[in-house]
Amino acid sequence: MLSIRLARKRDADTIAVMSRELIEAGLGWSWTPSRVARSILNRETNVVVADIDSRIAGFALMHYFEEHAHLLLFAVSRENRRQSVGRTLWTWLERTALVAGISTVHLEVRAGNTPAREFYRQIGFTEAETVRGYYRGVEAAIRMRRRVSNVAHSSR
Ligand SMILES: CC(C)(COP(=O)(O)OP(=O)(O)OC[C@H]1O[C@@H](n2cnc3c(N)ncnc32)[C@H](O)[C@@H]1OP(=O)(O)O)[C@@H](O)C(=O)NCCC(=O)NCCS
């Protein structure tokens, strides 16, 4: 069964390894266990995990500013993709952002990551600009944005 919860400090290692393998592949390892642990303890950041039968199947990390939030990490394990885990994580984040008074969520995604760009479009993000060399000077990012205003449309 799928359930969403806030991460605990003991989840930091698992999240960091998933980040290295599923998000940062080929770019080094910037989201180390200690950095993830600090984010879990940071009151201005939500680290959220999706459990399936008590095992972490996906996670997201979003940092809150005054009026916007930045979605920094988002991944679902390979074996659990296309089962709406990502969509369910996003719905949790969107509801929380609304309660926090956030109006816009921003993110960057690797330009070559076509599946993620399509996923983000499906959950309502639009592509705003390309940022050349964003990843270690070698890979471009697509900057995407989504207004957060209506829970009724949260699944699309
Ligand atoms: C992007 C990612 C998070 C999507 O997670 P997911 O749980 O598989 O997504 P969902 O099942 O909720 O998909 C929702 C919709 O998004 C779209 N979508 C998701 N994955 C897609 C893909 N590989 N190709 C095309 N569309 C896709 C589909 O419209 C899908 O709906 P459908 O399955 O009913 O057709 C996942 O593929 C992933 O972890 N990728 C590696 C890490 C990554 O790239 N993270 C984002 C950058 S930080």
The ligand as an SDF file (V2000), in Angstrom:
LIG
                    3D

 48 50  0  0  0  0  0  0  0  0999 V2000
    9.8990   11.4360  -13.4040 C   0  0  0  0  0  0  0  0  0  0  0  0
    9.4580   10.4030  -12.3530 C   0  0  0  0  0  0  0  0  0  0  0  0
    9.5810   11.0340  -10.9740 C   0  0  0  0  0  0  0  0  0  0  0  0
    7.9730   10.0600  -12.6120 C   0  0  0  0  0  0  0  0  0  0  0  0
    7.5010    9.2480  -11.5360 O   0  0  0  0  0  0  0  0  0  0  0  0
    6.3170    8.1860  -11.7160 P   0  0  0  0  0  0  0  0  0  0  0  0
    5.8960    7.7380  -10.3660 O   0  0  0  0  0  0  0  0  0  0  0  0
    6.6960    7.1450  -12.6840 O   0  0  0  0  0  0  0  0  0  0  0  0
    5.1710    9.1000  -12.3630 O   0  0  0  0  0  0  0  0  0  0  0  0
    3.5950    8.8000  -12.3980 P   0  0  0  0  0  0  0  0  0  0  0  0
    3.3570    7.3350  -12.4760 O   0  0  0  0  0  0  0  0  0  0  0  0
    2.9370    9.5410  -11.2840 O   0  0  0  0  0  0  0  0  0  0  0  0
    3.2280    9.4660  -13.8010 O   0  0  0  0  0  0  0  0  0  0  0  0
    2.2540   10.5050  -13.9800 C   0  0  0  0  0  0  0  0  0  0  0  0
    2.1920   10.8450  -15.4510 C   0  0  0  0  0  0  0  0  0  0  0  0
    3.4110   11.4650  -15.8840 O   0  0  0  0  0  0  0  0  0  0  0  0
    3.7260   11.0370  -17.2240 C   0  0  0  0  0  0  0  0  0  0  0  0
    4.9540   10.2260  -17.2240 N   0  0  0  0  0  0  0  0  0  0  0  0
    5.5660    9.6540  -16.1690 C   0  0  0  0  0  0  0  0  0  0  0  0
    6.6800    8.9950  -16.5630 N   0  0  0  0  0  0  0  0  0  0  0  0
    6.7500    9.1510  -17.8960 C   0  0  0  0  0  0  0  0  0  0  0  0
    7.6530    8.6890  -18.8960 C   0  0  0  0  0  0  0  0  0  0  0  0
    8.7160    7.9110  -18.5710 N   0  0  0  0  0  0  0  0  0  0  0  0
    7.4290    9.0190  -20.1830 N   0  0  0  0  0  0  0  0  0  0  0  0
    6.3670    9.7960  -20.5290 C   0  0  0  0  0  0  0  0  0  0  0  0
    5.4550   10.2560  -19.6180 N   0  0  0  0  0  0  0  0  0  0  0  0
    5.6570    9.9380  -18.3310 C   0  0  0  0  0  0  0  0  0  0  0  0
    2.5370   10.1870  -17.6780 C   0  0  0  0  0  0  0  0  0  0  0  0
    1.5830   11.0430  -18.2710 O   0  0  0  0  0  0  0  0  0  0  0  0
    2.0180    9.6380  -16.3540 C   0  0  0  0  0  0  0  0  0  0  0  0
    0.6730    9.2440  -16.3950 O   0  0  0  0  0  0  0  0  0  0  0  0
    0.2770    7.7600  -16.9620 P   0  0  0  0  0  0  0  0  0  0  0  0
    1.2280    6.7820  -16.3160 O   0  0  0  0  0  0  0  0  0  0  0  0
   -1.1420    7.6200  -16.5230 O   0  0  0  0  0  0  0  0  0  0  0  0
    0.4760    7.8460  -18.4440 O   0  0  0  0  0  0  0  0  0  0  0  0
   10.2880    9.1080  -12.4640 C   0  0  0  0  0  0  0  0  0  0  0  0
   10.3440    8.6750  -13.7850 O   0  0  0  0  0  0  0  0  0  0  0  0
   11.7140    9.2450  -11.9550 C   0  0  0  0  0  0  0  0  0  0  0  0
   11.9780    9.0960  -10.7650 O   0  0  0  0  0  0  0  0  0  0  0  0
   12.6930    9.5020  -12.8610 N   0  0  0  0  0  0  0  0  0  0  0  0
   14.1030    9.5650  -12.4760 C   0  0  0  0  0  0  0  0  0  0  0  0
   14.4160   10.7320  -11.5610 C   0  0  0  0  0  0  0  0  0  0  0  0
   14.0760   12.0470  -12.2070 C   0  0  0  0  0  0  0  0  0  0  0  0
   14.2770   12.2350  -13.3920 O   0  0  0  0  0  0  0  0  0  0  0  0
   13.5620   12.9880  -11.3940 N   0  0  0  0  0  0  0  0  0  0  0  0
   13.1480   14.2930  -11.8760 C   0  0  0  0  0  0  0  0  0  0  0  0
   14.2640   15.2530  -11.9720 C   0  0  0  0  0  0  0  0  0  0  0  0
   14.8520   15.7530  -10.3570 S   0  0  0  0  0  0  0  0  0  0  0  0
  1  2  1  0
  2  3  1  0
  2  4  1  0
  2 36  1  0
  4  5  1  0
  5  6  1  0
  6  7  2  0
  6  8  1  0
  6  9  1  0
  9 10  1  0
 10 11  2  0
 10 12  1  0
 10 13  1  0
 13 14  1  0
 14 15  1  0
 15 16  1  0
 15 30  1  0
 16 17  1  0
 17 18  1  0
 17 28  1  0
 18 19  1  0
 18 27  1  0
 19 20  2  0
 20 21  1  0
 21 22  1  0
 21 27  2  0
 22 23  1  0
 22 24  2  0
 24 25  1  0
 25 26  2  0
 26 27  1  0
 28 29  1  0
 28 30  1  0
 30 31  1  0
 31 32  1  0
 32 33  2  0
 32 34  1  0
 32 35  1  0
 36 37  1  0
 36 38  1  0
 38 39  2  0
 38 40  1  0
 40 41  1  0
 41 42  1  0
 42 43  1  0
 43 44  2  0
 43 45  1  0
 45 46  1  0
 46 47  1  0
 47 48  1  0
M  END
$$$$
